[in-house]
């Protein structure tokens, strides 16, 4: 049995989480918005760079994230 390839989608800056567009088990395509962040009154969509299935959601609306924090765990494929 092949091992799951898991990647993490990270915050690129300090920001507030406005919304989370996915839940564990959801399929996402490359280019899908998975989280919407807000920083300095600007909305910043966080985009999945690869297709896969959401394994875990590590943040929720209202959370404050730091640069490098894990937002979403994604099983590739």
Buried (B, 14 or more C-beta within 10 A) or exposed (E): EEEEEEBBBBBBEBBEBBBBBBEEEBEBEEEBEBBBBEBEEEEBEBEBEBBBBBBBBBBEEEBEBEEEBBBBBBEEE
